[in-house]
Amino acid sequence: LWVNFAEKQPPKSQRPGVSIIWANQKRERAFHVISPEHPLVATIAGPAWVRIDELADGTIDSSYYHITSTAQNLIVRAEGNVDERLVRIFYRVADRNINSDSLTRTTIRTYKHAPSPPPPPNLDSAPRTHQVLRDLPPPLPEINKSISAELSYNRRRDLQEDEVSDEAETFAQLSAGVQKFIEPVGLYTESYLLLRRREFGGPTVGAQGDYTWKIPELPLNLRVQAEALAQNPNASSLDLSNWDPVEWSAKMRVSAYQYRQINLKLRHRPMLSVFGRLLSTDDGGDYQPGSLDQDIYTPYKADHKLGLQLSEYLSYRPWLDTQFNTRAVFAINENFNPLEPDHLRLAAGWHQLLGSYQLSAAYQFTRFFEDGDRPDIIDRNDFTLATLWDPLFDASKWLRFNFKYRFQLETGEHTGMIGLTWYFDGNRAIFHQRPEDDPFNALRRNRVNMNNYRRDKK
């Protein structure tokens, strides 16, 4: 918001004793109107000197700042009990193309009579200004990767399973990961190591990788997800030395997709995925029920080691902090015959950002079709509620609380998880995370810039 002030000021003669009749002149000054909710944000590339003028009670106070060679965000807020402030910003930069010698000019003047000395300046009529000279703090150093650690407690059942036989598995999981965004090639990488202490059976160890590449030559994104897990189901829950026998699994999924903007609030994402998995056992072995990790073996995984999926994702954002989405997945069996599909999944969800909280709700319907591994059609209805909370979110600390609850309608089973994630590089780690994994990634990035690079006027 701009406000123009017009000041009538008749010109004064530069020579004593000479009066000049002029029409009244107007001199306009434009000011920004800022408030606590709407600060003034300016991005300035240095090196430069910046002057901020504030008009208050007919007096202009000036403050000076020095901008280094890097671009910085200059943010001016209305603080204290002040509802509004009127400010202007001026900045001076160095022009490296001008030779300093060309700025010097010699002028020879000849006077018939000695010129009259100019009148002394009227210092009392000039407005007094309070000038403070202060350097801006240096920008935060860039990080080339982000390291995180997560501790969670889980009670779960894989939603891709068509049959419900054993009880849902319960385990505590500790994982450590490295996220990195390689900007020159547009590559997001995530790598994790995990350890699970299970209620039944030995501990599970594993590694996961997630790599997303935006192909510059094509309007496509390529995503590769890989996972490898191992466990001794006969060992005790804390025994990491006994690996005889050992059961393991490996899985890889390759997806190609494209985001297409329909309008400012609506966009969709078609995707094609191919997956394959290897299992050390095809019958589950002779183990106690519930002792074998569901990520290593289930009857469904043994019957579906290869497959193809077609999916469509649609998101609608009526406001910046609200998102609605729908998703449809059509899965095909190992023979890749679209007339003999494995299952169809339809889902709808909602996400709402409330300050440092994020609320989510979703419904999912899955129909498993009759095929060679399944004599009858099976339907599943699942409801999910989730909460994210960032109690600490600044340049040096980022702590995230994650809670998820799921209800399975046909069995009446309640599952869920609760976890804490610590990012060792603070909130700047968000720049190394895939934007599509977070519906409010852009808002959180803006929040990072506001918190980390804020330059308040003291």
N, C-alpha and C positions, 0 to 999 in steps of 0.2 A: 504494500500500500504506500502510495506517494502522497505527500502534502506539499503544496506550493505556498510559500509566503511571499507576498508582494510588498515592497517597501518603497514609498515615495521619497525621493531625495533630490532636491534641486542641485545642479552642479555649481561648483564654486570657481571663481575666476582664478587663474594661475598667476595673474599679475596684479599687484596692489594698485588700487585706485581706478581700476577698469571694471565696470559692471557689465554683465552680459545677461540678456533676457532670454531665457530658454523655457520651453514647455516642460511641465513636470515629467520626470522620467520614472520608470518602474524597474526595479531590480528584483528578480524572482529567485528564490532559493528552494530547491527540492529536497525533502527529507524523507527517509524511510520511517514508517511507524511500526515499531516492534512491540511485542508483548511476551509474557512468559510462555504462552502457547505457540507463538509464531515468531521465532528468533530470525535474525538476519544472517544468512549463510552466504559466504562468498569464497570461491576457490581462486587463489592467486598463485601464479607461478613466479618464483623468485629468480634471481635476487631482486628485491624491491623494498621500498619503504612505504608503509601504510599509515595514513592518518585518519583517525575516527573523530568526527566532530559530533557533539551532542548539544542540542538546544534545550535549555531548561531555564525558565524564568527570565527570558531575554538575554541569557548569557550562554556563550558557546564554550564548552570545555573540549580540549583536544588531547588525544592520546596517540602516541607514535609506537609502531611495531616494526621490527625488522624481519623480513621473510628471507629464508635461506634459499639455496639454489633449487630445492625441490618444491613441488606444488603442495600447498597446505590449505586446509579449510579454516577460514576465519569466521567465527560464530559470535554474534553479539546478542545478549539476552537482556530482558528486563528483569532485574532482581529486586529482592527486598519487598517493600510495600508499594513499589511503583508498578502501576498497571500498564503504562505505555511509555515509550521513549522515542524521541525524534533524533535520528542519527543520519550522518552522511559519511561515505567512505571515499577517500582519495588515495591513490598510490602512484609512486614514481619508480620507474624502472630505468635501467641503464641501457643506452643504445650503443651497442658495440661497433656499429658501422660508421659512426661519426668520428672523424679525426679531431683530437683536441685542439690542434693548431688552427683548424677552420673556425673554431668558436671565437678566436681573437680577431677583432676588427679595429683598425686604426682610422680615426676620422679627424681631418684637419678643418677647423672652423676659423673664420676671420670675422672679428667684431669691430664695427665702427665705434661703438660705445661699449663700455663695460656693462655686462648684463647685471640686472638687479639680482641680488641674492634671493633665493626662494624663501618664503616664509617658514618659520620653524614649525615642525609638525605639532599638531594639537594632540598630545598624548593622553590628555584627560578624557577626550571624547571617544577614544578607541576602546572597544570592549575588552575587558581583561579576561584572559584565558588561563586555565590551569593545564599545564603541559607536563605529561609524564612520559619519560623515555624508557622503554622497557623492551627487551628482546623476547621473542616468543620461545618457548621451550622447544628443543629439537624434536623432530618427528620420531615416532616409535620405529625401531629397526624392523625390517621385513623378516618374515620367517619363511623358510623354504619347505617346511613340512610341519605337521601337527601330530602330537603324540597324545593318546588318550588311554584311560583304564576304566573298566566297568565291572561292577560287582552286582549280581542280580540273583533273585530267587524265583524259580519258575515251576509252575505246574501246568503242563501243556499236553495237547494232543494235536498231531499234524492234521490240518484242515483238508489236506489232499487225500487223506485216507478214506476209502469207501466203506470199510468195515470197522466196527467198534468191538474189540475183543477184550483186551486187557484194560487195567486201570490206567488213567492218565499218569505219565511219569513225572516225578518230582526231583529237582536237582538244583544245586547252587552253582553258579558259573562265574568264573573270573577270567576276564579277557583283557588283552592289551593290543592296541592297534596304532598304525601309522597311516595318516591321510596326507596326500600330497596332490597339488594341482600344478601340472607342468604347462604353463601358459603358452609358450611358443608353439606347442603342438596340440593344445586343447585337450590334454589327457588328465583325467581324474583317476587316482589310484588309491585303493584302500587295502591294507593287509592286516590280518589279525591272527593272534595265537590265543587259544582258549583252553581252559581246564574246567571240567565239570565234576563235582562231587555228588554222586547220585544216591538216592535213598536205597536202591537195590542195585547190586552189581558193582563192578570196579569203576574207577574214575575214567572219564573220557578225555582224551587230548586231541587237539586238531588244529588245523590252519585253514584260513579263509582268505580269499582274494576277490576284489571287485575292481574292474578296470573299465572305464568309459572313455571313448575317444570320439570326438566330433570330427568326421572326415572332411577336410577342407575342400577336396575336389568334388564331393557329393553332398547333397542336402540330407545326410543321414548321420545318426549316431550309432556307434557300435559298442556293445557292452558284453564283456566276458566275465562270468562269475564261476569261481572254482572253489571246491571244498574237499578236504580230506580229513577223516576221523578214524581213530583207533581206540579199542577198549578190550579189556579182559573181563567178560561178564562174571567169571567165577571168583575174581579177586574181591577183597574187602573194599569198602568205599574210599579208604585213604591209602591203599597200597599201590604205589607207583613203580614198584620194583618187580612185580610179578606180571609177566606178559606171556604166559603160556597157559592156555591158548590165547590167541589174539584174533579179534574180529575187526574188520576195517571196511571202509567204503570210500569211494571217490566219485565226485560228480562235477560236471561242467555244463554250463548253459551259455549259449551265444545268442545274442538278441540284436536285431537291427530295427531301428524305429526312427520316427520323425515327429517333431512337434509342429503343428500347423495352427496358426492363429486365425480364428474365424472372425472375431472382432476384439475390441479392447477388453472384454470381460469373459469371452468364451474361446476355448481352444481345445484341440483333441490330439491324441497321440496313437496312431496305428503302430502295431509292433508284430514282428515275426520272430519266434524263438525256437531253437532246436536244443535239446538237452540229451545227455547220455550219462549213465552211471555204471560203476563197477562195484560188485559186492563180493565179500569173501565167503559168504554163505548164501545158499538159495532156499534153505528150509528153516532158518532160525537156529539150527543146532539144538543140542540137548541141554538147554539152560532153563533156569528157573523163570517163571513168568515175571515180566517186568524188569529183569536184570539186564537185558540187551537194549542199548540206546536206540531210540526210534529213528535217529538220523543214520544209523548204521544198517539196520535191517527192520523191515516190516513186510508182510506178505504183498502189500500193494507195490512197494519198491521192487521186490523180486519179480513181479509180473510186468513191470513197466520200466525197463532199463533204457529205453530209447523212445523219444516222442517229439512231437511238433505242436506248437501252440500259436494260435492267431488271437490277438487281443486288440481291443479298442478302449481307450481311456478318454473320458470327456470331463472337463472341469469348467465350472462357472464361478466367477468371483464378482458378486454384486458390490462388495466393498473390499478395500485392501486387506482388512483383517478377517475376512470371511470367505470360505470356499466350500462349494458343493461339488461332488464328483460322482461319476458312475463308471463302471468298468464291466466289460464282457470278455470272457475267455473261452475259446473253443479249442479243446485239446484232442489231438489225434493219436492213435495207437502206433505201435512200432511198424506196422505195415504202411503207414502214411496214406491210408485210404480215407478220404474225407467222408465217405458214406458209412464208415464204421468208426465213429468218434468214441473217445473214452468218456469225456464229461463236458458239461457246459456250466460255466460259473457266471453268475450275475451279482453285482455288488453295487451298493450306493453308500456314500459317506458324507460327513460334514466335519469341517475343521473351523475352529474359532480361536482367534488370538486375543487374549485379555492381558495386556501388559506383559509380565513375565510368565504368564500361564498360557497353555494351549489345551483346549478341550476338543475331543474327537469322539464321534459316534459312527458306527457302520453296521450295515446289514448285508449278509451274504447268503445267496441261495446257490446250491450246487446239485446238479442232477448227473449221476453216474449212469451211463447207458448200459444196456444189456450187451455183452460181448462174450468172447471165448473164456474170459476169466471171471465173468460175473453173470449169473443166470437171470437175475432180475434187475429192474431199475431201482436205484437207491437215491433218495432225496435227503439233503442236509440243509438245515436252516441255522445260521449262526449270527449272534448279536455281539457286538464289541463296543466297549467304552474305554477311553484312554485319556490320560492326563500327562502333560509335560510341564515341568516347572523349572525355571532357571533362577534359583535364589541368589547366585553369584554370577555376574556377567560383566566383567571388565577386562582391561588389557592383560592383567596378570592372573585372573581367577575366572574359571567357568565351571560351575557345578550344575549338573542337570539331574533332576529327579524324574523317573519314568514309571508310570503305573498303567497296567492294562488288565481289563476284566473281560472274559468271554463266556457266553452262555450258549450251550448247544441244545436246541429245542427238542429234538427227537429223543435224546438220552437224558435230558435234564442235568447235564454235567456242567460244573463250574470250573473254569480254568483261568489262568492269568499269570502275571509276572509283576515284580516290583524291583527297581534297580536304580543305582546311582552311577553317574558317569562323570569323571574328572578329566578336563582338558588341560594339559600341562602348559600350553601356550596361551591360555586365556581365550577371550572371545574372538581373537584373530584367527582361530582355527576354523571359523565358519567359512573363510575364503578357500579352504582346501576341501570342502565337502561338496558333494554333488548337489547343485541347486534343486534338481527335480525330486530329491528325497525329502525336501522340506517345503511345504506349501507356502511358508512365509519367509523364505530365504532372503528375498529382497528387502523386506522390512527389517529383518535382523541385521543384515549388512549395513543398512542405513543407521540402525541403532549403534552398531559398532563404531561407525565413523563419527557419530555425534558424541559418543562417550570418550573415545580415545583421542580425538583431535580437536576437542572443544577448546576454544580460546576465549575465556570469559574476561570481560573488562572489570578490573578491580576498582 
